[in-house]
Amino acid sequence: MALMWEAKAAAGRGDELLAWARAQRLPARPLRRETFRAPGDRVLVITWWDADCGNREAPMPELGDPDAGLLARPVHRWRFTSLGPDGPEAP
């Protein structure tokens, strides 16, 4: 299972939002964690978990919300179930 956390910083606060996201520690260690930055001061964090793929509502550690003043809009969160790697042999 992969969890995506995405937020858009308030004007001029992109560096602060990125620093906030990178400083957040989860109560459990994910299999993998990556942080991305996009134009418009958006920050994306994806965490991968060894979780029951049949239960999209299973509790898993997620990043919280920073102070509202740091955000241009509410945080977006999505859960994804892996369908396996794509490659030349994939249909």
GIHU-V442055 format. One line per field, one symbol per residue. ss: DSSP state (a for helix, b for strand, c for the rest). psi: psi as a letter, one per 20 degrees, with the letter a starting at -180 (. if undefined). burial: I if it has 16 or more other C-alpha atoms within 10 Angstrom, else O. A space follows every 10 residues. Layout:
ss=???
psi=???
burial=???
//
This chain:
ss=cbbbbbbbbc cccaaaaaaa aaaccccccc cbbbbbbbcc cbbbbbbbcc cccccccccc cccccccaaa bccccbbbbb cccccccccc c
psi=ppppppqpqq pjjghggggg ghippqiqpr hqpqpqqrqk lqppppqpqn rohinijppq pqqbprqhii qirqqqpqpq ppjrqqahiq .
burial=IIIIIIIIII OOOIOOIIOO IOOOOOOOOO OOOOOOIOOO IIIIIIIIIO OOOOOOOOOI OIIOOIOOOI IOOOIOOOOO IOOOOOOOOO O
//
